Amino acid sequence: MTPSADRPHRLAIAYRGPMGFDPRRQHKRRPSDILYVGAATVVFVGLIVWMFLG
C-alpha cells in the first residue's frame, strides 16, 4: 500500500458542491469588462480597415 492511499486526494478536500452555470447568479460589473469590450472593438475595427485598405 502506498503512503498516500490512506488519505483522500487533495482535490477531494477542495470540493464545495456541484460545478456549473448558475442562472440566478448576479452579474457584478468590473472595470475589466469595459477594457475587454474596448479591446475587442479596436481589434474588430482594425480588421475591417485592414480588409478594405489591404
Jmol script that loads the backbone (N, CA, C; Angstrom):
load data "model"
ATOM      1  N   MET A   1       0.845  -1.173   0.000  1.00  0.00           N
ATOM      2  CA  MET A   1       0.000   0.000   0.000  1.00  0.00           C
ATOM      3  C   MET A   1       0.896   1.244   0.000  1.00  0.00           C
ATOM      4  N   THR A   2       0.538   2.223  -0.823  1.00  0.00           N
ATOM      5  CA  THR A   2       1.330   3.445  -0.888  1.00  0.00           C
ATOM      6  C   THR A   2       0.989   4.350   0.289  1.00  0.00           C
ATOM      7  N   PRO A   3       1.885   5.234   0.677  1.00  0.00           N
ATOM      8  CA  PRO A   3       1.607   6.125   1.806  1.00  0.00           C
ATOM      9  C   PRO A   3       0.414   7.041   1.577  1.00  0.00           C
ATOM     10  N   SER A   4       0.114   7.390   0.320  1.00  0.00           N
ATOM     11  CA  SER A   4      -0.996   8.306   0.061  1.00  0.00           C
ATOM     12  C   SER A   4      -2.333   7.582  -0.078  1.00  0.00           C
ATOM     13  N   ALA A   5      -2.356   6.272  -0.001  1.00  0.00           N
ATOM     14  CA  ALA A   5      -3.607   5.532  -0.193  1.00  0.00           C
ATOM     15  C   ALA A   5      -4.558   5.699   0.984  1.00  0.00           C
ATOM     16  N   ASP A   6      -4.051   6.024   2.162  1.00  0.00           N
ATOM     17  CA  ASP A   6      -4.921   6.125   3.327  1.00  0.00           C
ATOM     18  C   ASP A   6      -5.476   7.530   3.539  1.00  0.00           C
ATOM     19  N   ARG A   7      -5.109   8.498   2.718  1.00  0.00           N
ATOM     20  CA  ARG A   7      -5.652   9.845   2.853  1.00  0.00           C
ATOM     21  C   ARG A   7      -6.322  10.256   1.541  1.00  0.00           C
ATOM     22  N   PRO A   8      -7.347  11.081   1.588  1.00  0.00           N
ATOM     23  CA  PRO A   8      -8.051  11.469   0.356  1.00  0.00           C
ATOM     24  C   PRO A   8      -7.179  12.356  -0.517  1.00  0.00           C
ATOM     25  N   HIS A   9      -7.514  12.378  -1.772  1.00  0.00           N
ATOM     26  CA  HIS A   9      -6.790  13.211  -2.726  1.00  0.00           C
ATOM     27  C   HIS A   9      -7.029  14.674  -2.385  1.00  0.00           C
ATOM     28  N   ARG A  10      -6.068  15.536  -2.674  1.00  0.00           N
ATOM     29  CA  ARG A  10      -6.187  16.943  -2.310  1.00  0.00           C
ATOM     30  C   ARG A  10      -7.352  17.637  -3.021  1.00  0.00           C
ATOM     31  N   LEU A  11      -7.726  17.185  -4.219  1.00  0.00           N
ATOM     32  CA  LEU A  11      -8.865  17.776  -4.895  1.00  0.00           C
ATOM     33  C   LEU A  11     -10.181  17.364  -4.245  1.00  0.00           C
ATOM     34  N   ALA A  12     -10.216  16.215  -3.644  1.00  0.00           N
ATOM     35  CA  ALA A  12     -11.431  15.777  -2.962  1.00  0.00           C
ATOM     36  C   ALA A  12     -11.703  16.649  -1.741  1.00  0.00           C
ATOM     37  N   ILE A  13     -10.676  17.178  -1.134  1.00  0.00           N
ATOM     38  CA  ILE A  13     -10.852  18.049   0.031  1.00  0.00           C
ATOM     39  C   ILE A  13     -11.406  19.407  -0.408  1.00  0.00           C
ATOM     40  N   ALA A  14     -11.028  19.886  -1.588  1.00  0.00           N
ATOM     41  CA  ALA A  14     -11.441  21.196  -2.061  1.00  0.00           C
ATOM     42  C   ALA A  14     -12.846  21.193  -2.662  1.00  0.00           C
ATOM     43  N   TYR A  15     -13.503  20.078  -2.745  1.00  0.00           N
ATOM     44  CA  TYR A  15     -14.830  20.003  -3.352  1.00  0.00           C
ATOM     45  C   TYR A  15     -15.829  20.801  -2.527  1.00  0.00           C
ATOM     46  N   ARG A  16     -16.552  21.712  -3.195  1.00  0.00           N
ATOM     47  CA  ARG A  16     -17.502  22.570  -2.494  1.00  0.00           C
ATOM     48  C   ARG A  16     -18.903  22.503  -3.108  1.00  0.00           C
ATOM     49  N   GLY A  17     -19.228  21.430  -3.742  1.00  0.00           N
ATOM     50  CA  GLY A  17     -20.552  21.300  -4.323  1.00  0.00           C
ATOM     51  C   GLY A  17     -20.482  21.176  -5.827  1.00  0.00           C
ATOM     52  N   PRO A  18     -21.649  21.092  -6.464  1.00  0.00           N
ATOM     53  CA  PRO A  18     -21.675  20.904  -7.912  1.00  0.00           C
ATOM     54  C   PRO A  18     -21.157  22.136  -8.653  1.00  0.00           C
ATOM     55  N   MET A  19     -20.468  21.884  -9.745  1.00  0.00           N
ATOM     56  CA  MET A  19     -19.953  22.979 -10.568  1.00  0.00           C
ATOM     57  C   MET A  19     -20.907  23.197 -11.723  1.00  0.00           C
ATOM     58  N   GLY A  20     -20.840  24.379 -12.307  1.00  0.00           N
ATOM     59  CA  GLY A  20     -21.640  24.632 -13.485  1.00  0.00           C
ATOM     60  C   GLY A  20     -22.177  26.042 -13.529  1.00  0.00           C
ATOM     61  N   PHE A  21     -23.059  26.289 -14.470  1.00  0.00           N
ATOM     62  CA  PHE A  21     -23.632  27.603 -14.696  1.00  0.00           C
ATOM     63  C   PHE A  21     -24.811  27.826 -13.752  1.00  0.00           C
ATOM     64  N   ASP A  22     -24.783  28.935 -13.024  1.00  0.00           N
ATOM     65  CA  ASP A  22     -25.882  29.279 -12.124  1.00  0.00           C
ATOM     66  C   ASP A  22     -26.650  30.450 -12.731  1.00  0.00           C
ATOM     67  N   PRO A  23     -27.838  30.234 -13.283  1.00  0.00           N
ATOM     68  CA  PRO A  23     -28.578  31.313 -13.942  1.00  0.00           C
ATOM     69  C   PRO A  23     -29.071  32.388 -12.973  1.00  0.00           C
ATOM     70  N   ARG A  24     -29.077  32.124 -11.679  1.00  0.00           N
ATOM     71  CA  ARG A  24     -29.554  33.102 -10.702  1.00  0.00           C
ATOM     72  C   ARG A  24     -28.432  33.980 -10.140  1.00  0.00           C
ATOM     73  N   ARG A  25     -27.206  33.732 -10.582  1.00  0.00           N
ATOM     74  CA  ARG A  25     -26.075  34.492 -10.052  1.00  0.00           C
ATOM     75  C   ARG A  25     -26.128  35.934 -10.540  1.00  0.00           C
ATOM     76  N   GLN A  26     -25.947  36.885  -9.641  1.00  0.00           N
ATOM     77  CA  GLN A  26     -25.960  38.291 -10.003  1.00  0.00           C
ATOM     78  C   GLN A  26     -24.659  38.648 -10.719  1.00  0.00           C
ATOM     79  N   HIS A  27     -24.771  39.406 -11.800  1.00  0.00           N
ATOM     80  CA  HIS A  27     -23.581  39.850 -12.525  1.00  0.00           C
ATOM     81  C   HIS A  27     -23.022  41.075 -11.819  1.00  0.00           C
ATOM     82  N   LYS A  28     -21.731  41.054 -11.558  1.00  0.00           N
ATOM     83  CA  LYS A  28     -21.060  42.193 -10.943  1.00  0.00           C
ATOM     84  C   LYS A  28     -20.158  42.815 -11.995  1.00  0.00           C
ATOM     85  N   ARG A  29     -20.492  44.026 -12.394  1.00  0.00           N
ATOM     86  CA  ARG A  29     -19.721  44.716 -13.426  1.00  0.00           C
ATOM     87  C   ARG A  29     -18.366  45.134 -12.863  1.00  0.00           C
ATOM     88  N   ARG A  30     -17.322  44.895 -13.640  1.00  0.00           N
ATOM     89  CA  ARG A  30     -15.966  45.240 -13.229  1.00  0.00           C
ATOM     90  C   ARG A  30     -15.355  46.177 -14.263  1.00  0.00           C
ATOM     91  N   PRO A  31     -14.368  46.949 -13.885  1.00  0.00           N
ATOM     92  CA  PRO A  31     -13.698  47.822 -14.864  1.00  0.00           C
ATOM     93  C   PRO A  31     -13.052  47.025 -16.001  1.00  0.00           C
ATOM     94  N   SER A  32     -12.644  45.799 -15.736  1.00  0.00           N
ATOM     95  CA  SER A  32     -12.025  44.994 -16.784  1.00  0.00           C
ATOM     96  C   SER A  32     -13.026  44.618 -17.881  1.00  0.00           C
ATOM     97  N   ASP A  33     -14.321  44.629 -17.568  1.00  0.00           N
ATOM     98  CA  ASP A  33     -15.330  44.355 -18.593  1.00  0.00           C
ATOM     99  C   ASP A  33     -15.283  45.421 -19.690  1.00  0.00           C
ATOM    100  N   ILE A  34     -15.196  46.683 -19.272  1.00  0.00           N
ATOM    101  CA  ILE A  34     -15.132  47.789 -20.233  1.00  0.00           C
ATOM    102  C   ILE A  34     -13.847  47.691 -21.057  1.00  0.00           C
ATOM    103  N   LEU A  35     -12.753  47.371 -20.410  1.00  0.00           N
ATOM    104  CA  LEU A  35     -11.474  47.222 -21.109  1.00  0.00           C
ATOM    105  C   LEU A  35     -11.540  46.094 -22.134  1.00  0.00           C
ATOM    106  N   TYR A  36     -12.156  44.983 -21.766  1.00  0.00           N
ATOM    107  CA  TYR A  36     -12.272  43.830 -22.664  1.00  0.00           C
ATOM    108  C   TYR A  36     -13.105  44.185 -23.896  1.00  0.00           C
ATOM    109  N   VAL A  37     -14.232  44.849 -23.702  1.00  0.00           N
ATOM    110  CA  VAL A  37     -15.089  45.230 -24.832  1.00  0.00           C
ATOM    111  C   VAL A  37     -14.384  46.272 -25.692  1.00  0.00           C
ATOM    112  N   GLY A  38     -13.687  47.197 -25.059  1.00  0.00           N
ATOM    113  CA  GLY A  38     -12.939  48.208 -25.817  1.00  0.00           C
ATOM    114  C   GLY A  38     -11.842  47.585 -26.663  1.00  0.00           C
ATOM    115  N   ALA A  39     -11.112  46.639 -26.109  1.00  0.00           N
ATOM    116  CA  ALA A  39     -10.046  45.977 -26.860  1.00  0.00           C
ATOM    117  C   ALA A  39     -10.624  45.174 -28.026  1.00  0.00           C
ATOM    118  N   ALA A  40     -11.730  44.492 -27.797  1.00  0.00           N
ATOM    119  CA  ALA A  40     -12.361  43.726 -28.879  1.00  0.00           C
ATOM    120  C   ALA A  40     -12.847  44.651 -29.990  1.00  0.00           C
ATOM    121  N   THR A  41     -13.362  45.821 -29.631  1.00  0.00           N
ATOM    122  CA  THR A  41     -13.832  46.787 -30.620  1.00  0.00           C
ATOM    123  C   THR A  41     -12.665  47.321 -31.451  1.00  0.00           C
ATOM    124  N   VAL A  42     -11.557  47.628 -30.794  1.00  0.00           N
ATOM    125  CA  VAL A  42     -10.377  48.120 -31.509  1.00  0.00           C
ATOM    126  C   VAL A  42      -9.861  47.061 -32.488  1.00  0.00           C
ATOM    127  N   VAL A  43      -9.813  45.823 -32.060  1.00  0.00           N
ATOM    128  CA  VAL A  43      -9.360  44.738 -32.943  1.00  0.00           C
ATOM    129  C   VAL A  43     -10.319  44.575 -34.122  1.00  0.00           C
ATOM    130  N   PHE A  44     -11.613  44.634 -33.852  1.00  0.00           N
ATOM    131  CA  PHE A  44     -12.611  44.484 -34.909  1.00  0.00           C
ATOM    132  C   PHE A  44     -12.486  45.604 -35.941  1.00  0.00           C
ATOM    133  N   VAL A  45     -12.402  46.832 -35.478  1.00  0.00           N
ATOM    134  CA  VAL A  45     -12.271  47.966 -36.400  1.00  0.00           C
ATOM    135  C   VAL A  45     -10.964  47.866 -37.181  1.00  0.00           C
ATOM    136  N   GLY A  46      -9.900  47.444 -36.513  1.00  0.00           N
ATOM    137  CA  GLY A  46      -8.628  47.273 -37.195  1.00  0.00           C
ATOM    138  C   GLY A  46      -8.703  46.236 -38.296  1.00  0.00           C
ATOM    139  N   LEU A  47      -9.387  45.143 -38.048  1.00  0.00           N
ATOM    140  CA  LEU A  47      -9.531  44.099 -39.076  1.00  0.00           C
ATOM    141  C   LEU A  47     -10.376  44.582 -40.252  1.00  0.00           C
ATOM    142  N   ILE A  48     -11.413  45.359 -39.973  1.00  0.00           N
ATOM    143  CA  ILE A  48     -12.248  45.896 -41.056  1.00  0.00           C
ATOM    144  C   ILE A  48     -11.442  46.877 -41.918  1.00  0.00           C
ATOM    145  N   VAL A  49     -10.688  47.753 -41.265  1.00  0.00           N
ATOM    146  CA  VAL A  49      -9.844  48.709 -42.010  1.00  0.00           C
ATOM    147  C   VAL A  49      -8.813  47.948 -42.828  1.00  0.00           C
ATOM    148  N   TRP A  50      -8.210  46.944 -42.265  1.00  0.00           N
ATOM    149  CA  TRP A  50      -7.202  46.144 -42.964  1.00  0.00           C
ATOM    150  C   TRP A  50      -7.827  45.432 -44.174  1.00  0.00           C
ATOM    151  N   MET A  51      -9.073  44.975 -43.993  1.00  0.00           N
ATOM    152  CA  MET A  51      -9.752  44.275 -45.075  1.00  0.00           C
ATOM    153  C   MET A  51      -9.993  45.223 -46.266  1.00  0.00           C
ATOM    154  N   PHE A  52     -10.417  46.458 -45.995  1.00  0.00           N
ATOM    155  CA  PHE A  52     -10.742  47.376 -47.072  1.00  0.00           C
ATOM    156  C   PHE A  52      -9.517  48.076 -47.657  1.00  0.00           C
ATOM    157  N   LEU A  53      -8.523  48.350 -46.840  1.00  0.00           N
ATOM    158  CA  LEU A  53      -7.350  49.094 -47.334  1.00  0.00           C
ATOM    159  C   LEU A  53      -6.186  48.181 -47.701  1.00  0.00           C
ATOM    160  N   GLY A  54      -6.253  46.936 -47.263  1.00  0.00           N
ATOM    161  CA  GLY A  54      -5.268  45.946 -47.631  1.00  0.00           C
ATOM    162  C   GLY A  54      -3.923  46.280 -47.118  1.00  0.00           C
TER     163      GLY A  54
END
end "model"
wireframe off; spacefill off
backbone 0.3
color backbone group
